[in-house]
Amino acid sequence: MASRGKSKLWQYWGYAVLAVLLLSLGNAKFGPATYAVLLGLLLFFVLFQAPVYCGAINRKRGSVVEFCRNNSTGLILGCHLRQHKWQKLGREWWSLGWRQKTEGLWTGGQAKLATLSFVVGTVVSVVGLFKK
């Protein structure tokens, strides 16, 4: 039973990387390479492992697009359905407008948290790279 709790908590490891990035701003020991590695880890987490909704296209009805609401991992990968696995980078995704493409970034609290953590992590990394 205890291992179940650990695996549930482990799926949020990327937010610990964000916390390290935020705490590192006042620390002079972090160099540019450290910031680059931490930002890379955060990018990997957000794109491939953060718990979010799938967001793949279920159907189009005129200008209205219905997106999948199944659970998924990462903002790029789809849910358990085979067609949704890489659909976000497929032909249909590229034919959508920017408003519809970015709609999945803000669907639900988990996607918002993943998106905002990457934005904040990127800003902190850029500030950390150029601090003296």
C-alpha positions, -999 to 999 in steps of 0.1 A, spaced: 0 0 0 29 24 8 44 19 -27 11 31 -43 15 64 -25 50 68 -37 41 61 -73 13 86 -72 37 112 -57 65 103 -81 45 114 -112 49 150 -101 87 150 -99 90 179 -124 75 203 -99 105 196 -76 128 206 -105 108 238 -107 112 244 -70 150 239 -73 151 264 -101 131 289 -81 153 284 -50 185 287 -71 180 323 -80 196 335 -47 224 309 -49 257 318 -66 268 282 -68 246 274 -98 263 279 -131 249 281 -167 252 244 -172 231 236 -142 204 259 -153 204 244 -188 202 208 -174 173 218 -150 154 235 -178 159 205 -200 145 182 -172 116 205 -168 109 206 -205 110 168 -206 86 166 -177 61 190 -191 61 176 -227 62 139 -219 53 131 -182 31 158 -166 -4 144 -158 -28 163 -180 -58 157 -203 -52 142 -237 -65 171 -258 -64 152 -291 -90 160 -317 -121 137 -314 -142 153 -342 -146 185 -361 -181 200 -368 -176 230 -389 -156 255 -369 -162 236 -336 -135 211 -326 -141 186 -298 -110 175 -279 -105 142 -260 -108 145 -222 -90 113 -212 -61 114 -189 -27 116 -205 10 121 -197 27 152 -211 14 180 -232 26 163 -264 15 127 -259 -20 115 -262 -41 91 -240 -44 53 -241 -61 54 -275 -36 45 -303 -49 72 -326 -43 99 -300 -7 90 -291 10 113 -316 -19 131 -331 -10 164 -315 20 166 -339 2 150 -368 -13 165 -399 -46 175 -382 -28 195 -355 -9 215 -381 -41 225 -399 -56 241 -368 -53 278 -359 -32 290 -330 -62 295 -308 -73 258 -312 -37 246 -309 -31 263 -276 -65 254 -262 -52 222 -247 -26 240 -227 -53 256 -206 -78 227 -202 -80 218 -166 -59 226 -136 -32 200 -144 -25 214 -178 -25 250 -165 0 240 -138 23 222 -163 22 251 -187 28 278 -161 56 257 -145 74 256 -178 69 293 -184 81 302 -149 110 277 -151 121 292 -185 121 327 -171 140 317 -140 165 298 -161 171 328 -184 175 351 -154 199 326 -138 220 323 -169 226 360 -171 230 368 -134 264 376 -121 
